[in-house]
Amino acid sequence: MLNLLSVSRFYLAALWRGHPALCASAVVSLVLAISSITALAVVTRRGQFEADQLANLLAAKKVATTQVAQGLVDVTRSQVEQLPTFSSKEFAAQFYETATGVGLPVDEVNYALESNINQFYLRYRVTLTVKTRYPEIRKFIAALAAGMPHVTLDNIQCGRENAAALPLSCQLAFSAFFARK
């Protein structure tokens, strides 16, 4: 083992004396590669942590929404009367203003009114497609919760083209509840 170490040291010293620029380039390249791999690992870990936070938030909201939708939670007429009356134009404007107010770049929005005559309320489904980062999504969800409490987050799906890509491509699904007239 000692012999192998001294032989390796001899050849490395000879290489350094013969080609110092090549050796310096190799060392710099190695340092850059290690730095890049470390940075990628940090970004990936942070992204996974933020994805887990969003998944936990979604799970809590989904349980509550599912219980109401399936009738597991008794929704009374007086609770429904506290909901706003339905106006597609006003709702769409407020929803869009909330998104742009927190800096969320909206690519596409789809709206669908779900009407079940057995329920005291109307459910308006909203699907939103955005390309952004986790902090903007969290700000948007918090702003919706504060300004539009009758809107719930049903689902969120995010993906990246590759691990280092910063803007996420996300599809968010919401339900907005309104009093039936």
KOLBA-849717 format. One line per 2 residues: number of its first residue (from 1); their letters; for each residue x, y, z of N, C-alpha, C. Coordinates in steps of 0.001 Angstrom, whole numbers. Last residue first. Example, Ala and Ser with C-alpha at 12.3 -4.5 7.8 and 13.67 -1.06 7.14 Angstrom:
REM KOLBA-849717
2	SA	12850:-2250:7080:13670:-1060:7140:12900:30:7870 ~ 13190:-5690:7800:12300:-4500:7800:13200:-3300:7800 $
This chain:
REM KOLBA-849717
181	KR	-79975:30126:-4964:-81031:31150:-4896:-82401:30528:-4776 ~ -77499:28681:-2959:-78464:28479:-4051:-79573:29499:-3872 $
179	AF	-74367:30091:-2233:-75747:29825:-1795:-76623:29657:-3021 ~ -71352:28395:-3216:-72259:29546:-3242:-73640:29113:-2760 $
177	FA	-67943:27525:-3194:-69306:27202:-2797:-70138:28468:-2691 ~ -65459:26367:-5315:-66042:27557:-4692:-67498:27228:-4403 $
175	SF	-62628:24409:-5465:-64084:24410:-5419:-64513:25679:-4712 ~ -59761:23953:-7593:-60461:24577:-6480:-61953:24306:-6593 $
173	AL	-56671:22718:-8587:-58119:22568:-8707:-58770:23098:-7429 ~ -53810:23512:-10428:-54502:23611:-9150:-56001:23504:-9400 $
171	QC	-50930:22443:-11857:-52364:22521:-12097:-53038:22461:-10731 ~ -47738:23746:-12737:-48701:23249:-11754:-50134:23392:-12257 $
169	SL	-44469:23607:-13338:-45716:23613:-14085:-46747:22960:-13180 ~ -42069:25722:-11841:-42860:24497:-11819:-44048:24664:-12742 $
167	PL	-39031:27153:-12707:-40488:27292:-12710:-41156:25922:-12758 ~ -36370:25854:-12516:-36987:26615:-11434:-38495:26757:-11565 $
165	AA	-34809:22779:-13105:-35708:23810:-13649:-36423:24524:-12515 ~ -33404:20669:-12099:-32839:22001:-11882:-33748:23119:-12384 $
163	AN	-34811:18368:-12837:-34657:18691:-11413:-34160:20105:-11171 ~ -37024:19165:-15567:-35874:18478:-15001:-35675:18993:-13581 $
161	ER	-39634:20019:-15750:-39046:19355:-16901:-37793:18586:-16495 ~ -41752:19299:-12967:-40669:20065:-13582:-40171:19284:-14786 $
159	GC	-45030:19648:-11510:-43948:18887:-12109:-42924:19836:-12707 ~ -47888:19285:-9437:-46768:20072:-9942:-45722:19144:-10519 $
157	QI	-51185:19526:-8593:-50204:18649:-9230:-49128:19535:-9831 ~ -53700:19629:-6213:-52574:20339:-6811:-51610:19302:-7363 $
155	ND	-57108:20006:-5242:-56007:19201:-5749:-54914:20112:-6285 ~ -58808:21761:-3859:-59143:20338:-3967:-57936:19482:-4340 $
153	LT	-59109:24440:-1799:-58163:23790:-2693:-58482:22299:-2693 ~ -62089:26400:-1682:-61186:25396:-1109:-60291:24826:-2194 $
151	VH	-63819:29332:-888:-63062:28612:-1907:-62105:27646:-1220 ~ -64881:30904:1031:-65785:29902:466:-65128:29102:-662 $
149	PM	-63056:32876:1665:-63106:31680:2509:-64038:30582:1989 ~ -61271:34864:216:-62389:34111:-340:-62540:32803:447 $
147	GA	-59172:36004:1643:-60127:36861:944:-61362:36162:419 ~ -57776:33899:2907:-58100:35126:3639:-59214:35917:2964 $
145	AL	-57540:31947:949:-58128:31581:2243:-58555:32820:3018 ~ -56217:33419:-1035:-57569:32907:-1274:-58260:32577:50 $
143	AA	-53784:33874:249:-54621:35018:-110:-56055:34585:-392 ~ -52846:31216:437:-53101:31992:1664:-54002:33188:1370 $
141	IF	-52569:30648:-2281:-53498:29846:-1467:-53839:30580:-167 ~ -50603:32560:-2954:-51906:32571:-3596:-52937:31809:-2763 $
139	KR	-48424:31757:-1398:-49011:33093:-1213:-50417:33150:-1789 ~ -47950:29197:-2514:-48360:29319:-1109:-49000:30673:-834 $
137	IE	-47177:29984:-5095:-48368:29139:-4921:-48874:29247:-3485 ~ -44852:31391:-4528:-45980:32103:-5128:-47276:31300:-4973 $
135	PY	-43198:29321:-3477:-43605:30457:-2633:-44803:31226:-3202 ~ -42863:27470:-5741:-43681:27143:-4569:-44090:28360:-3736 $
133	RT	-43115:29210:-8935:-42379:28538:-7865:-43309:28303:-6678 ~ -44746:28565:-12117:-44202:29436:-11083:-43399:28621:-10086 $
131	KV	-47225:28439:-14239:-45803:28087:-14229:-45134:29065:-13289 ~ -50580:27087:-13996:-49577:28133:-13793:-48179:27553:-13958 $
129	TL	-53986:26642:-14341:-52678:26162:-14785:-51692:27317:-14704 ~ -56837:25775:-12528:-55885:26840:-12826:-54548:26214:-13223 $
127	TV	-60210:25236:-12364:-58921:24601:-12613:-57980:25669:-13149 ~ -62972:25262:-10297:-62016:26101:-10996:-60711:25310:-11138 $
125	RY	-66419:24707:-9848:-65070:24135:-9916:-64177:25019:-10787 ~ -68812:25525:-7678:-68181:26056:-8886:-66753:25550:-8898 $
123	RL	-71772:24423:-6372:-70327:24213:-6349:-69771:24624:-7709 ~ -74408:25658:-4392:-73833:25432:-5712:-72330:25261:-5554 $
121	YF	-76490:24173:-1792:-75476:25083:-2290:-75075:24719:-3721 ~ -78067:22232:-799:-78506:23605:-568:-77560:24624:-1210 $
119	QN	-78614:19401:-2960:-77802:20176:-2040:-78355:21595:-1928 ~ -80033:18151:-4910:-80194:17630:-3553:-79408:18422:-2512 $
117	IN	-79259:19140:-7336:-80513:19655:-6770:-80765:19158:-5355 ~ -76194:20250:-8082:-76846:19055:-7571:-78100:19526:-6852 $
115	SE	-74124:21557:-10413:-75392:21785:-9733:-76021:20448:-9358 ~ -71212:23118:-11045:-71762:21806:-10719:-73036:22045:-9919 $
113	LA	-69626:24930:-13510:-70644:24973:-12457:-71234:23587:-12282 ~ -66296:25506:-14161:-67416:24597:-14423:-68372:24643:-13237 $
111	YN	-63534:27094:-15728:-64600:27148:-14737:-65702:26162:-15145 ~ -60038:27393:-16086:-61285:26778:-16546:-62288:26785:-15402 $
109	VE	-57276:29248:-17118:-58266:29053:-16066:-59514:28440:-16709 ~ -53765:29483:-17710:-55086:29055:-18171:-55998:28858:-16960 $
107	DV	-51638:30931:-16578:-51585:30509:-17976:-52984:30207:-18513 ~ -50814:33471:-14392:-51880:32541:-14769:-51762:32219:-16254 $
105	PL	-48395:34030:-12126:-48631:34125:-13565:-49623:33055:-14026 ~ -48900:35705:-9195:-49018:34368:-9776:-49303:34501:-11270 $
103	GV	-48760:37985:-7594:-47723:37740:-8596:-47751:36364:-9207 ~ -50821:38562:-6021:-49674:37935:-5348:-48569:37584:-6343 $
101	GT	-52596:39623:-7898:-52183:40445:-6764:-50992:39880:-6013 ~ -53279:37573:-9588:-52319:38563:-10079:-51803:39452:-8945 $
99	AT	-55055:36194:-7827:-53879:35539:-8422:-52840:36566:-8862 ~ -56977:38132:-7264:-56221:37523:-6168:-54947:36886:-6703 $
97	EY	-57989:38595:-9818:-57308:39681:-9103:-56478:39144:-7946 ~ -59198:36102:-10300:-58069:36539:-11130:-57283:37659:-10439 $
95	FQ	-61223:36183:-8349:-60262:35082:-8365:-59011:35497:-9138 ~ -62663:38440:-9140:-62011:38425:-7822:-60933:37337:-7766 $
93	AA	-63553:37589:-11700:-62746:38809:-11555:-61988:38794:-10226 ~ -65060:35325:-11038:-63897:35198:-11926:-62979:36413:-11783 $
91	FE	-67083:36525:-9441:-66183:35527:-8875:-64910:35426:-9718 ~ -68364:38217:-11262:-67721:38773:-10075:-66707:37802:-9483 $
89	KS	-69271:36290:-13167:-68422:37412:-13571:-67663:37981:-12375 ~ -70913:34551:-11677:-69723:34051:-12361:-68755:35179:-12688 $
87	SF	-72280:34690:-8722:-72131:35587:-9869:-70811:35206:-10534 ~ -74206:33478:-6092:-73389:33146:-7250:-73461:34229:-8317 $
85	TP	-73811:34855:-2822:-74652:34446:-3949:-73769:34317:-5182 ~ -71768:33433:-179:-72149:34504:-1107:-73068:33962:-2203 $
83	LQ	-73050:31781:2773:-72244:31780:1555:-72674:32926:641 ~ -74938:31777:4704:-73785:32636:4940:-72862:32692:3718 $
81	EV	-76659:29837:3910:-77095:31218:3730:-75956:32207:3991 ~ -75384:27563:4788:-75345:27865:3365:-75753:29310:3111 $
79	QS	-76068:27630:7463:-74668:27740:7087:-74533:28116:5613 ~ -78831:27264:7275:-78328:28531:7819:-76844:28722:7496 $
77	RT	-79029:24666:6297:-79447:25758:5432:-78919:27097:5958 ~ -76117:22722:7173:-77468:23221:7386:-77763:24382:6453 $
75	VD	-74465:19871:6595:-74476:21267:6197:-75915:21754:6314 ~ -72881:17479:8309:-74224:17998:8109:-74164:19497:7826 $
73	VL	-70577:15573:6716:-70732:16696:7625:-72090:17303:7310 ~ -71062:13768:4773:-70612:13254:6064:-70674:14329:7143 $
71	GQ	-71693:14483:2199:-72741:14563:3201:-72349:14010:4549 ~ -69747:14640:386:-70373:13330:546:-71466:13337:1614 $
69	AV	-68921:17307:661:-69503:16856:-606:-70231:15526:-464 ~ -67854:17297:3261:-69021:18129:2950:-69707:17606:1705 $
67	QT	-65745:15493:2921:-66773:15237:3931:-68024:16052:3657 ~ -64250:16784:968:-64865:15492:677:-65977:15183:1671 $
65	TA	-63350:19049:2372:-64197:19207:1189:-64934:17921:870 ~ -61772:17838:4398:-62917:18683:4745:-63878:18822:3570 $
63	VK	-59861:16496:2826:-60697:15755:3775:-61950:16556:4109 ~ -58667:18621:1464:-59418:17612:713:-60337:16809:1631 $
61	KA	-57299:20043:3433:-58423:20683:2737:-59291:19641:2049 ~ -55376:18098:4134:-56293:18632:5149:-57520:19264:4497 $
59	AL	-54076:17730:1660:-54745:16607:2318:-55752:17092:3354 ~ -52960:20276:1173:-53994:19741:290:-54769:18617:969 $
57	LN	-51051:20368:3183:-52122:21368:3136:-53280:20863:2298 ~ -49442:18218:2363:-50100:18187:3668:-51261:19173:3730 $
55	AL	-48563:19185:-131:-49351:17955:-72:-50094:17844:1266 ~ -47049:21399:653:-48260:21601:-141:-49159:20362:-100 $
53	QD	-44990:20020:2011:-45825:20996:2714:-47131:21237:1973 ~ -43911:18508:-100:-44531:17821:1035:-45429:18761:1831 $
51	AE	-42869:20580:-1651:-43925:19735:-2209:-44649:18980:-1096 ~ -40881:21500:62:-42007:22375:-257:-43169:21590:-854 $
49	FQ	-39222:19219:50:-39780:19704:1306:-41002:20580:1041 ~ -38521:19127:-2654:-39278:18019:-2075:-39937:18435:-765 $
47	GR	-37061:21521:-2853:-38266:21324:-3651:-39131:20203:-3089 ~ -34941:20921:-1151:-35835:22023:-819:-37151:21890:-1585 $
45	RT	-33770:18792:-2612:-34270:18564:-1254:-35250:19650:-832 ~ -33067:20137:-4986:-33984:18995:-5019:-34588:18735:-3643 $
43	VV	-31238:22015:-4019:-32460:22457:-4690:-33495:21343:-4712 ~ -29238:20281:-3006:-29917:21233:-2120:-31238:21674:-2727 $
41	AL	-28438:18931:-5335:-28991:18174:-4212:-29764:19088:-3258 ~ -27429:21072:-6814:-28578:20322:-7319:-29242:19521:-6197 $
39	AT	-25223:21758:-5221:-26314:22721:-5426:-27569:22017:-5916 ~ -23678:19397:-5501:-24155:19829:-4180:-25331:20786:-4308 $
37	IS	-23150:19465:-8238:-23886:18321:-7673:-24454:18684:-6306 ~ -21667:21846:-8377:-22926:21698:-9111:-23777:20572:-8539 $
35	SI	-19415:21224:-6806:-20303:22331:-6431:-21663:22210:-7111 ~ -18314:19129:-8312:-18759:18868:-6939:-19717:19959:-6476 $
33	AL	-17708:20566:-10662:-18618:19419:-10704:-19169:19119:-9313 ~ -15845:22465:-9709:-17127:22899:-10290:-18146:21759:-10324 $
31	VL	-13760:20730:-8928:-14410:21592:-7933:-15771:22061:-8446 ~ -13107:19620:-11438:-13563:18758:-10346:-14294:19563:-9279 $
29	SV	-12246:21912:-12799:-13414:21154:-13287:-13984:20259:-12199 ~ -9979:22539:-11275:-11100:23486:-11340:-12363:22776:-11796 $
27	VA	-8423:20239:-11843:-8801:20550:-10461:-10003:21493:-10431 ~ -8111:20487:-14629:-8761:19301:-14077:-9240:19560:-12642 $
25	SA	-6687:22889:-14792:-8026:22790:-15394:-8797:21603:-14825 ~ -4310:22105:-13557:-5119:23158:-12938:-6544:23119:-13489 $
23	CL	-3446:20194:-15446:-3735:19787:-14065:-4614:20825:-13364 ~ -3056:21830:-17677:-4010:20717:-17736:-4411:20274:-16332 $
21	AP	-1024:23499:-16734:-2323:24074:-17133:-3402:22997:-17177 ~ 1154:21744:-16264:515:22442:-15142:-860:23028:-15502 $
19	HG	2568:19265:-17323:1341:19891:-17843:603:20644:-16731 ~ 4947:18536:-15998:4878:18496:-17453:3700:19263:-18032 $
17	RW	4433:18793:-13268:5580:19502:-13850:5471:19570:-15371 ~ 2173:17098:-13044:2066:18528:-12691:3215:19335:-13319 $
15	LA	3279:14641:-13757:2201:15206:-14567:2063:16704:-14298 ~ 5041:14317:-11625:5563:14399:-13000:4512:15013:-13924 $
13	AL	3235:14140:-9521:4212:15233:-9535:4782:15418:-10939 ~ 1926:11771:-10252:1175:13022:-10164:2116:14225:-10188 $
11	YF	4032:9926:-10057:3417:10190:-11359:2592:11475:-11351 ~ 4601:10083:-7257:5639:10338:-8253:5015:10714:-9598 $
9	RS	2186:9300:-6132:2684:10650:-5872:3749:11028:-6903 ~ 2125:6646:-6980:1084:7574:-7416:1551:9012:-7241 $
7	VS	4333:5659:-5551:4344:5609:-7016:3311:6592:-7567 ~ 3449:5994:-2914:4638:6722:-3363:4738:6731:-4885 $
5	LL	1198:4267:-2939:1060:5684:-2633:2258:6489:-3129 ~ 2366:1786:-3427:1392:2325:-4376:1204:3821:-4172 $
3	NL	3884:1475:-1085:4553:1543:-2371:3630:2165:-3426 ~ 1916:1226:818:2813:2365:899:3530:2571:-434 $
1	M	825:-1196:0:0:0:0:865:1255:0 $
